[in-house]
Amino acid sequence: MNTAEVLEAFELLENWEARYEFIGELSRELLQVADSERIEANLVQGCNTRTWLTGSLVGDDPEVIEFRADAETPLVRGLVALLLVPFQRQPPETVLETDPTDYINGLGLKEHLSANRQAGMEHFMERLYAIARGLGGESTRKQS
């Protein structure tokens, strides 16, 4: 699923109850973190819910990042899947050049998530960009 498809689905869903259900369904698309990757180094620091995010390069011409993630609660797992949509299977440089602000604003997440969840989203994005930088991405994107 791409960002346009997610935004269209959100627009078609009439209320936030239906949107939360959709977010839960998206969590099934997450590539799972292996048991061996459930380590402190792969935890998203600053999230209230334990959330793991890791990635590795796959394919060639160009190599792209395959992100793997998990969280302890279904809602956070779904939010992670939602946040990964613009970034999954993109080259590191593309990940670093991608600003998800319009996507996130289009979903209306900021108005419907607690301050703690919003802060968790920001920490998640910081971890995602750190992974892309670590996998060879070069960008002038500011580090937070």
Backbone as CSV, one residue per row, in Angstrom:
resi,resn,N_x,N_y,N_z,CA_x,CA_y,CA_z,C_x,C_y,C_z
1,MET,0.842,-1.165,0.000,0.000,0.000,0.000,0.895,1.239,0.000
2,ASN,0.553,2.232,-0.810,1.347,3.453,-0.847,0.614,4.587,-0.129
3,THR,1.273,5.735,-0.015,0.689,6.847,0.748,-0.630,7.320,0.144
4,ALA,-0.725,7.384,-1.176,-1.967,7.838,-1.810,-3.120,6.897,-1.476
5,GLU,-2.849,5.602,-1.485,-3.893,4.618,-1.160,-4.327,4.731,0.306
6,VAL,-3.373,4.956,1.191,-3.709,5.103,2.611,-4.538,6.368,2.818
7,LEU,-4.111,7.473,2.209,-4.860,8.726,2.353,-6.270,8.592,1.785
8,GLU,-6.399,7.916,0.662,-7.724,7.711,0.060,-8.606,6.855,0.979
9,ALA,-8.036,5.803,1.542,-8.794,4.955,2.454,-9.262,5.750,3.668
10,PHE,-8.380,6.586,4.221,-8.751,7.409,5.375,-9.889,8.354,5.030
11,GLU,-9.844,8.909,3.829,-10.889,9.835,3.400,-12.236,9.125,3.251
12,LEU,-12.205,7.886,2.794,-13.438,7.130,2.594,-14.057,6.635,3.901
13,LEU,-13.210,6.440,4.910,-13.715,5.971,6.196,-14.392,7.131,6.913
14,GLU,-15.588,6.893,7.388,-16.435,7.979,7.878,-16.088,8.499,9.261
15,ASN,-15.457,7.679,10.096,-15.179,8.140,11.457,-13.867,7.527,11.954
16,TRP,-13.441,8.018,13.124,-12.164,7.549,13.642,-12.224,6.121,14.161
17,GLU,-13.358,5.661,14.543,-13.477,4.256,14.949,-13.114,3.354,13.768
18,ALA,-13.633,3.677,12.594,-13.325,2.906,11.385,-11.856,3.080,10.994
19,ARG,-11.327,4.268,11.182,-9.916,4.512,10.850,-8.995,3.723,11.767
20,TYR,-9.335,3.685,13.065,-8.522,2.889,13.993,-8.560,1.405,13.621
21,GLU,-9.703,0.937,13.166,-9.803,-0.452,12.713,-8.886,-0.679,11.508
22,PHE,-8.887,0.274,10.574,-8.016,0.208,9.407,-6.542,0.199,9.833
23,ILE,-6.207,1.053,10.800,-4.832,1.103,11.307,-4.444,-0.267,11.876
24,GLY,-5.360,-0.892,12.592,-5.102,-2.225,13.129,-4.863,-3.246,12.038
25,GLU,-5.626,-3.146,10.955,-5.442,-4.067,9.826,-4.090,-3.862,9.161
26,LEU,-3.629,-2.613,9.099,-2.318,-2.332,8.499,-1.192,-3.027,9.258
27,SER,-1.379,-3.227,10.541,-0.309,-3.829,11.333,0.055,-5.222,10.821
28,ARG,-0.860,-5.866,10.123,-0.569,-7.198,9.569,0.450,-7.134,8.434
29,GLU,0.651,-5.932,7.877,1.621,-5.781,6.791,3.046,-5.563,7.288
30,LEU,3.207,-5.393,8.603,4.549,-5.188,9.146,5.417,-6.412,8.924
31,LEU,6.647,-6.186,8.542,7.640,-7.251,8.530,8.110,-7.386,9.967
32,GLN,8.019,-8.573,10.518,8.269,-8.780,11.937,9.752,-8.734,12.290
33,VAL,10.006,-8.211,13.462,11.336,-8.194,14.043,11.623,-9.614,14.520
34,ALA,12.782,-10.131,14.164,13.177,-11.466,14.627,13.420,-11.428,16.130
35,ASP,13.252,-12.562,16.782,13.501,-12.628,18.224,14.901,-12.119,18.566
36,SER,15.873,-12.440,17.721,17.254,-12.009,17.966,17.426,-10.491,17.828
37,GLU,16.445,-9.818,17.195,16.519,-8.361,17.021,15.776,-7.595,18.119
38,ARG,15.117,-8.322,19.006,14.384,-7.684,20.112,15.362,-7.377,21.243
39,ILE,16.239,-6.443,20.926,17.276,-6.046,21.876,17.161,-4.550,22.133
40,GLU,17.807,-4.126,23.182,17.772,-2.715,23.597,18.174,-1.775,22.461
41,ALA,19.180,-2.147,21.700,19.673,-1.275,20.622,18.615,-1.010,19.554
42,ASN,17.645,-1.890,19.413,16.612,-1.726,18.390,15.311,-1.129,18.926
43,LEU,15.284,-0.807,20.226,14.107,-0.154,20.790,14.069,1.313,20.360
44,VAL,12.884,1.807,20.098,12.708,3.227,19.801,12.710,3.941,21.142
45,GLN,13.770,4.677,21.395,13.892,5.400,22.665,12.876,6.538,22.699
46,GLY,12.224,6.709,23.845,11.265,7.792,24.002,9.822,7.378,23.785
47,CYS,9.595,6.144,23.347,8.216,5.646,23.190,7.753,5.075,24.522
48,ASN,6.507,5.363,24.901,5.951,4.797,26.127,5.688,3.311,25.980
49,THR,5.348,2.879,24.776,5.118,1.467,24.481,6.383,0.910,23.856
50,ARG,6.858,-0.207,24.374,8.087,-0.778,23.803,7.862,-1.065,22.325
51,THR,8.701,-0.426,21.509,8.590,-0.510,20.047,9.980,-0.760,19.487
52,TRP,10.077,-1.770,18.645,11.345,-2.104,18.019,11.298,-1.724,16.554
53,LEU,12.417,-1.210,16.050,12.538,-0.891,14.633,13.952,-1.187,14.198
54,THR,14.063,-1.932,13.132,15.357,-2.220,12.542,15.179,-2.292,11.035
55,GLY,16.266,-2.312,10.332,16.187,-2.393,8.881,17.486,-2.895,8.301
56,SER,17.396,-3.399,7.083,18.578,-3.863,6.377,18.384,-3.618,4.887
57,LEU,19.495,-3.566,4.189,19.460,-3.368,2.747,19.150,-4.684,2.056
58,VAL,18.271,-4.626,1.073,17.928,-5.803,0.275,17.899,-5.394,-1.195
59,GLY,17.993,-6.393,-2.043,17.922,-6.134,-3.474,19.187,-5.469,-3.995
60,ASP,19.102,-5.102,-5.250,20.219,-4.373,-5.840,19.691,-3.513,-6.981
61,ASP,20.430,-2.481,-7.263,20.122,-1.577,-8.369,18.718,-0.988,-8.314
62,PRO,18.390,-0.233,-7.327,19.191,0.127,-6.149,18.857,-0.768,-4.965
63,GLU,19.775,-0.774,-4.008,19.478,-1.440,-2.749,18.436,-0.597,-2.018
64,VAL,17.508,-1.261,-1.378,16.454,-0.558,-0.643,16.437,-1.063,0.804
65,ILE,15.851,-0.255,1.677,15.756,-0.655,3.081,14.466,-1.439,3.297
66,GLU,14.619,-2.565,3.922,13.474,-3.348,4.354,13.385,-3.158,5.873
67,PHE,12.403,-2.356,6.297,12.216,-2.098,7.718,11.426,-3.238,8.347
68,ARG,11.828,-3.617,9.560,11.108,-4.601,10.354,10.761,-3.929,11.678
69,ALA,9.534,-4.145,12.146,9.100,-3.449,13.356,8.090,-4.279,14.128
70,ASP,7.965,-3.929,15.401,6.937,-4.511,16.247,6.754,-3.597,17.449
71,ALA,5.617,-3.739,18.101,5.317,-2.985,19.313,4.475,-3.867,20.215
72,GLU,4.414,-3.495,21.475,3.713,-4.319,22.457,2.194,-4.196,22.403
73,THR,1.674,-3.146,21.779,0.216,-3.003,21.718,-0.251,-2.963,20.261
74,PRO,-1.465,-3.447,20.012,-1.983,-3.454,18.636,-2.079,-2.056,18.014
75,LEU,-2.513,-1.059,18.800,-2.638,0.288,18.242,-1.285,0.826,17.803
76,VAL,-0.282,0.682,18.635,1.051,1.189,18.279,1.614,0.406,17.107
77,ARG,1.387,-0.894,17.070,1.826,-1.699,15.923,1.205,-1.147,14.639
78,GLY,-0.078,-0.816,14.683,-0.749,-0.244,13.524,-0.207,1.122,13.157
79,LEU,0.039,1.960,14.163,0.604,3.285,13.889,1.993,3.174,13.257
80,VAL,2.781,2.213,13.724,4.101,1.969,13.143,3.956,1.576,11.674
81,ALA,3.032,0.677,11.385,2.803,0.267,9.992,2.393,1.468,9.150
82,LEU,1.547,2.317,9.695,1.088,3.514,8.997,2.252,4.462,8.710
83,LEU,3.119,4.653,9.693,4.264,5.552,9.527,5.303,5.009,8.549
84,LEU,5.385,3.698,8.430,6.388,3.109,7.534,5.997,3.175,6.056
85,VAL,4.736,3.428,5.754,4.268,3.382,4.361,5.143,4.203,3.412
86,PRO,5.477,5.461,3.711,6.277,6.226,2.739,7.734,5.774,2.616
87,PHE,8.186,4.956,3.547,9.612,4.644,3.636,9.982,3.210,3.276
88,GLN,9.049,2.291,3.381,9.358,0.873,3.187,9.852,0.610,1.771
89,ARG,10.938,-0.125,1.692,11.553,-0.546,0.423,11.954,0.640,-0.468
90,GLN,12.530,1.642,0.177,13.088,2.801,-0.524,14.598,2.823,-0.280
91,PRO,15.371,3.382,-1.221,16.808,3.517,-0.983,17.060,4.446,0.213
92,PRO,18.166,4.259,0.925,18.443,5.099,2.092,18.367,6.595,1.791
93,GLU,18.900,7.021,0.650,18.879,8.437,0.306,17.448,8.948,0.165
94,THR,16.580,8.147,-0.428,15.176,8.527,-0.591,14.489,8.630,0.763
95,VAL,14.794,7.686,1.647,14.223,7.734,2.998,14.592,9.056,3.663
96,LEU,15.865,9.419,3.578,16.326,10.642,4.236,15.761,11.907,3.600
97,GLU,15.406,11.836,2.336,14.848,13.001,1.645,13.328,13.096,1.788
98,THR,12.707,12.072,2.341,11.250,12.031,2.458,10.804,12.734,3.731
99,ASP,9.967,13.740,3.562,9.367,14.448,4.683,7.919,13.978,4.788
100,PRO,7.577,13.267,5.861,6.234,12.708,5.973,5.184,13.685,6.494
101,THR,5.531,14.959,6.637,4.621,15.935,7.249,3.273,15.990,6.542
102,ASP,3.261,16.133,5.222,1.986,16.220,4.491,1.181,14.934,4.647
103,TYR,1.858,13.804,4.596,1.202,12.506,4.774,0.550,12.425,6.158
104,ILE,1.312,12.732,7.194,0.806,12.660,8.568,-0.333,13.663,8.767
105,ASN,-0.154,14.883,8.252,-1.218,15.885,8.363,-2.469,15.448,7.608
106,GLY,-2.291,14.843,6.444,-3.421,14.364,5.654,-4.216,13.282,6.357
107,LEU,-3.544,12.533,7.198,-4.218,11.483,7.968,-4.959,12.059,9.173
108,GLY,-4.565,13.254,9.605,-5.192,13.861,10.768,-4.738,13.248,12.081
109,LEU,-3.575,12.629,12.071,-3.107,11.935,13.270,-2.869,12.873,14.442
110,LYS,-2.305,14.034,14.179,-1.952,14.929,15.282,-3.173,15.342,16.090
111,GLU,-4.311,15.460,15.433,-5.525,15.868,16.132,-6.159,14.716,16.909
112,HIS,-5.773,13.496,16.609,-6.438,12.343,17.202,-5.526,11.467,18.052
113,LEU,-4.317,11.920,18.274,-3.407,11.169,19.125,-3.019,12.009,20.333
114,SER,-2.783,11.345,21.433,-2.352,12.039,22.641,-0.966,12.647,22.417
115,ALA,-0.608,13.565,23.283,0.719,14.189,23.208,1.812,13.129,23.338
116,ASN,1.591,12.124,24.193,2.580,11.053,24.349,2.746,10.254,23.069
117,ARG,1.642,9.939,22.376,1.713,9.194,21.109,2.403,10.049,20.041
118,GLN,2.101,11.351,20.018,2.755,12.235,19.048,4.259,12.277,19.288
119,ALA,4.652,12.365,20.546,6.084,12.356,20.867,6.704,11.025,20.449
120,GLY,5.976,9.936,20.672,6.459,8.629,20.246,6.660,8.567,18.743
121,MET,5.742,9.192,17.975,5.890,9.234,16.508,7.176,9.957,16.129
122,GLU,7.462,11.046,16.806,8.686,11.798,16.505,9.929,10.965,16.813
123,HIS,9.914,10.259,17.924,11.053,9.397,18.271,11.188,8.255,17.263
124,PHE,10.065,7.734,16.812,10.078,6.674,15.811,10.742,7.188,14.522
125,MET,10.361,8.396,14.107,10.927,8.961,12.883,12.431,9.196,13.037
126,GLU,12.856,9.640,14.207,14.290,9.832,14.449,15.033,8.507,14.288
127,ARG,14.467,7.441,14.833,15.103,6.113,14.726,15.139,5.653,13.269
128,LEU,14.050,5.877,12.551,13.971,5.485,11.143,15.066,6.185,10.328
129,TYR,15.214,7.496,10.532,16.250,8.242,9.802,17.651,7.799,10.226
130,ALA,17.838,7.472,11.508,19.142,6.988,11.969,19.503,5.673,11.280
131,ILE,18.526,4.802,11.119,18.766,3.532,10.414,19.180,3.817,8.969
132,ALA,18.470,4.718,8.301,18.798,5.048,6.905,20.209,5.628,6.805
133,ARG,20.576,6.509,7.750,21.934,7.063,7.732,22.946,5.954,7.950
134,GLY,22.660,5.045,8.870,23.573,3.942,9.164,23.739,2.972,8.008
135,LEU,22.744,2.942,7.125,22.819,2.041,5.970,23.363,2.744,4.729
136,GLY,24.005,3.874,4.955,24.714,4.522,3.862,24.009,5.693,3.226
137,GLY,22.886,6.090,3.769,22.190,7.246,3.211,22.939,8.523,3.543
138,GLU,23.024,9.383,2.582,23.658,10.678,2.808,22.628,11.736,2.507
139,SER,22.458,12.651,3.427,21.458,13.696,3.248,21.798,14.860,4.143
140,THR,21.255,15.982,3.794,21.431,17.159,4.638,20.291,17.272,5.634
141,ARG,19.394,16.277,5.686,18.274,16.313,6.639,18.840,16.501,8.033
142,LYS,18.288,17.477,8.738,18.751,17.782,10.089,18.468,16.631,11.034
143,GLN,19.409,16.387,11.892,19.205,15.393,12.939,18.600,16.116,14.125
144,SER,17.611,15.494,14.742,16.947,16.116,15.906,17.714,15.823,17.159
